Amino acid sequence: MDHPLFATLPPEEQRYLTHLDERYHFSFQQQRQLIESACDLAMWQLGPLQDWIDEENVATLQGKARTKTLIANHLLLMQQERGNPTNYQDFVPDTRLPDKYKSLFVSSDTLMGRCPCPVEGEKTRCCNLKTLDVVQQCAFGCSYCSIQSFYNKHEVKVVENLSNRLQELVLDEDTWHIGTGQSSDSLLWGNNYGTLDALAILASRYPNLIIELKTKSKRSDYLSLNLPLNIVSTWSLNAPTIIEKEEHLAATLRGRLDAARRARDKGRIIGFHLHPMVYFKGWQEEYGALIEAVTSMFLPDELMMFSLGTLTFTKAVLRQLRTDHYPTRVLDMELTPAAGKYSYPLETKQTMFSFAYEQFPSSWKQGSPFFYLCMEDPSLWEPTFGYSYLNDKAFEAAMKTSYQTCLEKHKS
C-alpha cells in the first residue's frame, strides 16, 4: 500500500491490511479509507481494524460487488460511531508528556498576523482580530491543537529584542484588538522572557488597543507587574472530562477559574472562551455546571467577552494526528466540511451552542459580557443568541464598541 499513513501503523495492522488487500483488491481510495480508519481506531483505543470489518457478511458476493459492499459496511459502522456523542468513560490515555525543548531567541521579520478565519467571502463571522506572535510553540499537550502542525514541536522560540521591536511598531489604523495566543499559550511562560513587559510598552503607546492574553494556565505571578488595563487576561475553559482526557498538562477547570478570580480581585479585566466544546457523553451536565460556576463566581460586567466555539481541524492537523498516533478521541466525530476545514455538522453545533447560551441568567445578556461565536458559520448566530450581524463589519463594530465601553468603565 502506497499511502504515507500506512507506514505509521503498527506491524500487525500493516499485515492485516496487506492480506485483506490481497483478497479484495482495493482501489487507492478504498485503501486510503481503511488506513485512515485504522489510524483513527488506534487513536481512539477502539481497534483493531479487524473488529470493524465483517467479511462473513459478504461471503456470498463476488468481485467488485464484494469489495464495494465490504467497504460500505465498514464505513457505515464508522459513521455510526462518529455520529454518537464521544464516549470517554472507557478511555484512559497516557498523559502526553512535554517534548524536550530549548528556548531560542529568534529574529522575526513579521510580528503581526491575523486570525485564521477564511480570507475570502464570509464563511464565518470574522472580528478582524490581529495576532502578535511573540512566542512560538506551547508546552501544553492539547490533542486537538493546531500549533502542532506548523511549528517544530521540540523548540520554543521567543522573538529577540521584543521591547525595541514593539517601541518601533506602527499599527495599521484598523488594528484595535490583538491576540497573543495564536502561536503559543499567552501566560504559560508568564514574564519569563520579558514578553509581558514588552507588551506593556505597546499597550501604553496605544491606550485604546485591546491586547488579549489567552491561556489555559493557572499562572498569577504576572499580576505583580504594572500592566496597563487594556491588557486583558482570558481563559479557555472546557468540561473537566475534556481537560482530563484531551488537554494534557493544562490547568484544571478550577485552577483556571481561580486564576481568573485572582486577576479580577487585582482589578484586571477578564474574559472566557468556552472553546472547543466537544460533543461527548455527559456534555450537557458538565458544560451546564461549568457555566453555573462562572456565573456564581463572577459578575457579568467583570467580563469583557464570552465566546463559544467547537472543534475545527485543517487537513494538516488531521494528517498530523493520524501520523503521531497519540491516544485521543477528538476525531471520534462527524468530520463535516466547514469553511475549508472540518468540524461538527451545523445541527450538532446549534444544539451545543444554544444549550450553553440558555444556561446564562438574563442579567448576563444585557450587553456585558460580549457574547460571540468564534470561527463559526453565520447561520448559527440567530438560533444561538436570537440575533445576528449582517456582515463582518457589523460584527466587528459591535464587538469594538462593547470592548471599548468595558475598558472605559474599568478606567473610571
Phi, psi and omega per residue, in radians:
M1 nan 2.360 -2.991
D2 -1.660 -0.158 -3.080
H3 -1.130 2.356 -3.072
P4 -1.069 -0.474 3.132
L5 -1.254 -0.343 -3.100
F6 -1.030 -0.709 -3.092
A7 -1.209 -0.299 -3.141
T8 -1.479 -0.211 -3.093
L9 -1.329 2.686 3.059
P10 -1.039 2.647 -3.101
P11 -0.941 -0.686 -3.109
E12 -1.161 -0.598 3.081
E13 -1.257 -0.642 3.072
Q14 -1.072 -0.765 3.134
R15 -1.123 -0.737 -3.128
Y16 -1.102 -0.796 -3.131
L17 -1.137 -0.676 3.124
T18 -1.087 -0.827 3.132
H19 -1.162 -0.631 3.101
L20 -1.138 -0.711 3.130
D21 -1.154 -0.598 3.106
E22 -1.128 -0.511 -3.128
R23 -1.530 -0.523 -2.993
Y24 -2.007 -0.220 3.067
H25 0.933 1.101 -3.095
F26 -1.199 2.635 2.972
S27 -1.295 2.946 3.113
F28 -1.059 -0.700 3.133
Q29 -1.099 -0.729 3.124
Q30 -1.188 -0.678 3.055
Q31 -1.034 -0.792 3.140
R32 -1.033 -0.766 -3.126
Q33 -1.082 -0.738 -3.132
L34 -1.208 -0.707 3.141
I35 -1.145 -0.762 3.100
E36 -1.110 -0.666 3.082
S37 -1.096 -0.747 3.130
A38 -1.075 -0.723 3.097
C39 -1.104 -0.816 -3.111
D40 -1.113 -0.792 -3.130
L41 -1.105 -0.600 3.083
A42 -1.161 -0.749 3.102
M43 -1.088 -0.723 -3.076
W44 -1.340 -0.156 -3.034
Q45 1.056 0.694 3.131
L46 -2.118 0.223 3.141
G47 -1.433 -3.025 0.111
P48 -1.430 3.009 3.138
L49 -1.003 -0.601 -3.087
Q50 -0.979 -0.548 3.139
D51 -1.233 -0.218 -3.105
W52 -1.925 0.203 3.108
I53 -2.088 2.173 -3.096
D54 -1.967 1.578 -3.132
E55 -1.289 -0.505 -3.139
E56 -1.093 -0.553 -3.093
N57 -1.195 -0.322 -3.120
V58 -2.020 0.267 -3.046
A59 -1.095 -0.482 -3.095
T60 -1.550 -0.065 -3.116
L61 -1.662 2.897 -3.128
Q62 -2.343 2.731 2.971
G63 1.003 -2.451 -3.056
K64 -1.125 -0.548 3.132
A65 -1.108 -0.694 3.132
R66 -1.151 -0.789 3.140
T67 -1.111 -0.809 -3.111
K68 -1.093 -0.712 -3.135
T69 -1.203 -0.676 3.118
L70 -1.047 -0.818 -3.140
I71 -1.137 -0.779 -3.112
A72 -1.058 -0.740 3.140
N73 -1.148 -0.696 3.121
H74 -1.123 -0.811 -3.124
L75 -1.121 -0.554 3.090
L76 -1.139 -0.739 3.087
L77 -1.069 -0.754 3.129
M78 -1.137 -0.702 3.129
Q79 -1.115 -0.696 3.111
Q80 -1.119 -0.709 3.106
E81 -1.125 -0.771 -3.117
R82 -1.184 -0.543 -3.068
G83 -1.309 -0.344 3.124
N84 -1.488 2.707 3.027
P85 -0.992 2.397 -3.088
T86 -1.089 2.317 -3.118
N87 -1.706 1.998 3.122
Y88 -1.766 -0.018 -3.038
Q89 -1.119 -0.589 -3.128
D90 -1.841 0.325 -3.074
F91 -1.943 2.011 -3.116
V92 -2.242 1.479 -3.119
P93 -1.336 2.668 2.966
D94 -1.179 2.529 3.067
T95 -1.073 2.245 3.128
R96 -1.318 1.913 -3.114
L97 -1.283 2.625 3.135
P98 -1.192 2.495 3.068
D99 -1.191 2.602 3.023
K100 -1.132 2.326 -3.101
Y101 -2.471 2.852 3.023
K102 -2.314 2.534 -3.109
S103 -1.498 2.261 -3.132
L104 -2.151 2.257 3.033
F105 -1.548 2.097 -3.021
V106 -2.136 2.633 3.024
S107 -1.550 2.302 -3.121
S108 -2.148 2.205 3.127
D109 -1.207 -0.544 -3.082
T110 -2.138 2.064 3.061
L111 -1.598 -0.685 -2.994
M112 -1.602 2.505 3.033
G113 -2.467 -2.827 3.133
R114 -2.369 2.872 3.127
C115 -1.118 2.782 -3.045
P116 -1.444 0.255 3.043
C117 -1.071 2.588 3.132
P118 -0.991 2.442 -3.123
V119 -1.328 -0.740 -3.050
E120 -1.426 2.339 3.034
G121 1.191 -2.832 -3.138
E122 -2.270 1.113 3.123
K123 -1.319 -0.346 3.007
T124 -2.353 2.921 2.991
R125 -1.538 1.953 -3.067
C126 -1.806 2.327 -3.088
C127 -1.658 0.081 3.122
N128 1.166 0.581 3.080
L129 -1.130 2.337 2.997
K130 -1.742 2.654 -3.129
T131 -2.070 2.599 3.128
L132 -2.222 1.870 -3.014
D133 -1.605 1.412 -3.119
V134 -1.468 -0.405 3.072
V135 -2.332 2.434 3.106
Q136 -2.088 2.177 3.115
Q137 1.721 2.654 -3.050
C138 -2.285 2.589 3.133
A139 -1.667 -0.100 2.996
F140 -1.287 2.823 -3.086
G141 -2.090 0.801 3.125
C142 -1.129 2.183 -2.979
S143 -1.158 -0.471 -3.046
Y144 -1.629 -0.024 -2.939
C145 -1.155 2.378 -3.137
S146 -1.364 -0.328 -3.106
I147 -1.013 -0.577 -3.094
Q148 -1.064 -0.357 -3.043
S149 -1.620 -0.232 -3.090
F150 -2.277 0.180 2.994
Y151 -2.295 2.674 3.014
N152 -1.111 2.033 -3.004
K153 -1.231 -0.151 -3.116
H154 -1.717 -0.019 -3.074
E155 -2.256 2.393 2.984
V156 -1.893 2.177 -3.070
K157 -2.014 2.312 3.122
V158 -2.072 2.335 -3.115
V159 -1.153 2.272 3.138
E160 -1.406 2.717 3.117
N161 0.914 0.674 -3.039
L162 -1.083 -0.703 -3.136
S163 -1.025 -0.825 3.125
N164 -1.120 -0.691 -3.119
R165 -1.099 -0.736 -3.101
L166 -1.318 -0.478 3.061
Q167 -1.170 -0.547 -3.101
E168 -1.638 -0.224 -3.060
L169 -1.168 2.259 3.064
V170 -1.918 2.054 -3.081
L171 -1.450 2.581 3.036
D172 -1.147 2.744 -3.092
E173 -1.087 -0.504 -3.092
D174 -1.556 0.144 3.133
T175 -1.609 1.932 -3.141
W176 -2.275 -0.174 -3.071
H177 -2.496 2.062 -3.110
I178 -2.132 2.343 3.039
G179 -1.920 2.488 3.141
T180 -1.958 0.204 -3.076
G181 -1.835 0.329 -3.115
Q182 -1.373 -0.597 -3.068
S183 -1.988 -0.010 3.087
S184 -2.936 2.996 3.000
D185 -1.333 2.278 -2.986
S186 -1.171 -0.504 -3.055
L187 -2.057 -0.028 3.131
L188 -0.951 -0.710 -3.097
W189 -1.601 -0.047 -3.110
G190 0.982 -2.328 3.087
N191 -1.893 0.474 -3.053
N192 -0.952 -0.646 -3.083
Y193 -1.890 0.243 -3.137
G194 1.324 0.244 -3.081
T195 -1.179 -0.654 -3.126
L196 -1.252 -0.645 3.033
D197 -1.032 -0.727 -3.133
A198 -1.175 -0.723 3.126
L199 -1.121 -0.570 3.105
A200 -1.083 -0.599 3.096
I201 -1.093 -0.799 -3.140
L202 -1.144 -0.735 -3.139
A203 -1.097 -0.630 3.123
S204 -1.236 -0.613 3.126
R205 -1.205 -0.560 -3.120
Y206 -2.166 1.425 -3.001
P207 -1.138 -0.323 3.104
N208 -1.694 0.022 3.108
L209 -1.412 2.327 3.058
I210 -1.663 2.062 3.051
I211 -1.892 2.048 -3.034
E212 -1.778 2.225 3.070
L213 -1.825 1.769 -3.094
K214 -1.688 2.339 -3.006
T215 -2.571 2.802 2.935
K216 -2.101 0.331 -3.109
S217 -1.687 3.046 3.033
K218 -2.031 0.357 -3.056
R219 -1.222 2.382 -3.115
S220 -2.320 -0.047 -3.076
D221 -1.115 -0.386 3.131
Y222 -1.151 -0.285 -3.105
L223 -1.169 -0.269 3.092
S224 -1.374 -0.206 3.127
L225 -1.375 2.717 3.110
N226 -1.602 1.304 -3.096
L227 -1.577 2.401 3.081
P228 -1.029 2.684 -3.099
L229 -1.123 -0.415 -3.116
N230 -1.395 0.102 2.902
I231 -1.660 1.973 -2.974
V232 -1.925 2.287 3.109
S233 -1.643 2.283 3.112
T234 -2.305 2.641 -3.107
W235 -2.114 2.317 2.951
S236 -1.397 2.143 -3.116
L237 -1.880 2.741 3.037
N238 -2.746 2.951 3.109
A239 -1.140 2.534 3.134
P240 -0.929 -0.660 3.118
T241 -1.064 -0.764 -3.110
I242 -1.224 -0.673 3.092
I243 -1.079 -0.777 -3.112
E244 -1.179 -0.730 -2.999
K245 -1.595 -0.471 -2.985
E246 -2.198 -0.348 -3.088
E247 -1.895 1.144 -3.018
H248 -1.076 2.354 3.053
L249 1.312 -0.154 3.075
A250 -1.325 2.856 -3.137
A251 -1.157 2.676 3.059
T252 -1.171 2.917 3.082
L253 -1.019 -0.811 3.128
R254 -1.080 -0.685 3.114
G255 -1.074 -0.699 3.138
R256 -1.209 -0.773 -3.130
L257 -1.142 -0.679 3.108
D258 -1.147 -0.665 3.095
A259 -1.130 -0.682 3.091
A260 -1.140 -0.666 3.120
R261 -1.146 -0.681 3.098
R262 -1.103 -0.696 3.100
A263 -1.127 -0.780 3.104
R264 -1.013 -0.774 -3.109
D265 -1.136 -0.389 3.076
K266 -1.524 0.068 3.117
G267 1.522 0.170 -3.137
R268 -1.376 2.637 2.985
I269 -1.444 2.400 -3.091
I270 -2.243 3.013 3.070
G271 -2.820 2.915 -3.135
F272 -2.346 2.647 3.055
H273 -2.270 1.950 3.059
L274 -1.483 1.488 -2.877
H275 -2.809 2.146 0.080
P276 -1.658 2.280 2.998
M277 -1.186 2.444 -3.107
V278 -2.113 2.369 -3.141
Y279 -1.504 1.602 -3.085
F280 -2.290 2.885 3.134
K281 -1.114 2.055 -3.100
G282 1.716 0.164 -3.052
W283 -1.115 -0.645 -3.131
Q284 -1.083 -0.818 -3.098
E285 -1.098 -0.782 -3.058
E286 -1.302 -0.723 3.110
Y287 -1.238 -0.583 3.064
G288 -1.096 -0.764 3.118
A289 -1.153 -0.633 3.111
L290 -1.059 -0.848 -3.107
I291 -1.173 -0.630 3.064
E292 -1.066 -0.695 3.111
A293 -1.121 -0.762 3.135
V294 -1.075 -0.835 -3.053
T295 -1.281 -0.312 3.077
S296 -1.556 -0.420 -3.107
M297 -1.625 -0.377 -3.019
F298 -2.322 2.713 3.006
L299 -1.670 2.602 -3.059
P300 -1.039 -0.627 -3.096
D301 -1.362 -0.015 3.038
E302 -1.472 -0.232 -3.112
L303 -1.828 2.428 3.037
M304 -1.469 -0.661 -3.099
M305 -2.640 2.792 2.964
F306 -2.529 1.979 -3.090
S307 -1.907 2.758 3.058
L308 -2.162 2.486 3.087
G309 -2.887 3.012 -3.098
T310 -2.461 -3.072 -3.080
L311 -1.069 2.319 3.088
T312 -2.488 2.313 -3.074
F313 -2.231 2.374 2.933
T314 -1.478 2.892 3.075
K315 -1.055 -0.626 -3.132
A316 -1.120 -0.711 3.132
V317 -1.214 -0.700 3.074
L318 -1.006 -0.786 -3.131
R319 -1.129 -0.709 -3.134
Q320 -1.146 -0.757 3.126
L321 -1.060 -0.784 -3.096
R322 -1.271 -0.422 3.097
T323 -1.368 -0.704 -3.056
D324 -1.342 -0.511 3.129
H325 1.056 0.528 2.991
Y326 -1.153 2.460 3.072
P327 -1.111 2.069 3.133
T328 -2.822 2.665 3.051
R329 -2.060 0.334 -3.127
V330 -1.159 -0.405 3.113
L331 -1.625 0.066 3.051
D332 -1.411 1.230 -3.027
M333 -2.773 2.870 3.048
E334 -1.310 1.978 -3.118
L335 -1.530 1.625 -3.072
T336 -1.759 2.306 3.091
P337 -0.971 2.342 -3.107
A338 -2.627 1.804 3.077
A339 0.926 0.797 3.107
G340 1.453 0.014 3.110
K341 -2.197 -2.889 3.124
Y342 -2.267 2.369 -3.098
S343 -2.667 -2.949 3.069
Y344 -1.248 2.767 2.983
P345 -1.061 2.672 -3.118
L346 -1.009 -0.616 -3.121
E347 -1.090 -0.725 3.126
T348 -1.159 -0.748 3.118
K349 -1.076 -0.784 -3.126
Q350 -1.049 -0.703 3.114
T351 -1.070 -0.823 -3.093
M352 -1.194 -0.837 -3.077
F353 -1.145 -0.752 3.140
S354 -1.093 -0.737 3.115
F355 -1.037 -0.825 -3.094
A356 -1.064 -0.836 -3.086
Y357 -1.144 -0.599 3.140
E358 -1.152 -0.350 -3.121
Q359 -1.326 -0.289 -3.115
F360 -1.396 2.385 3.053
P361 -1.072 2.759 -3.125
S362 -1.060 -0.488 -3.140
S363 -1.136 -0.324 3.125
W364 -1.544 -0.034 -3.043
K365 -2.034 0.544 -3.093
Q366 -1.912 0.375 3.096
G367 2.059 -0.408 3.102
S368 -2.437 2.244 0.036
P369 -1.343 3.036 3.073
F370 -1.471 2.019 3.106
F371 -1.576 2.453 3.043
Y372 -2.750 2.841 3.045
L373 -1.715 2.269 -3.080
C374 -1.691 2.052 3.068
M375 1.022 0.742 -3.114
E376 -2.108 2.795 -3.117
D377 -1.061 2.357 -3.125
P378 -1.003 -0.466 -3.102
S379 -1.175 -0.234 -3.094
L380 -1.497 -0.248 -3.052
W381 -1.159 -0.909 -3.084
E382 -1.044 -0.841 3.116
P383 -1.124 -0.478 -3.108
T384 -1.450 -0.926 -3.003
F385 -1.799 -0.291 -3.041
G386 1.502 0.116 3.078
Y387 -2.672 2.896 3.110
S388 -2.631 3.046 3.117
Y389 -2.020 2.469 -3.045
L390 -1.089 -0.629 -3.095
N391 -2.767 3.139 -3.108
D392 -1.091 -0.683 -3.117
K393 -1.099 -0.691 3.130
A394 -1.169 -0.702 3.095
F395 -1.097 -0.822 -3.133
E396 -1.082 -0.723 -3.124
A397 -1.109 -0.723 3.134
A398 -1.155 -0.734 3.116
M399 -1.118 -0.789 -3.114
K400 -1.072 -0.778 3.132
T401 -1.069 -0.769 -3.128
S402 -1.143 -0.774 -3.130
Y403 -1.122 -0.761 -3.116
Q404 -1.169 -0.635 3.086
T405 -1.105 -0.758 3.106
C406 -1.069 -0.774 -3.132
L407 -1.092 -0.757 -3.121
E408 -1.147 -0.654 3.116
K409 -1.085 -0.699 -3.114
H410 -1.322 -0.424 3.096
K411 -1.292 -0.529 -3.042
S412 -1.412 nan nan
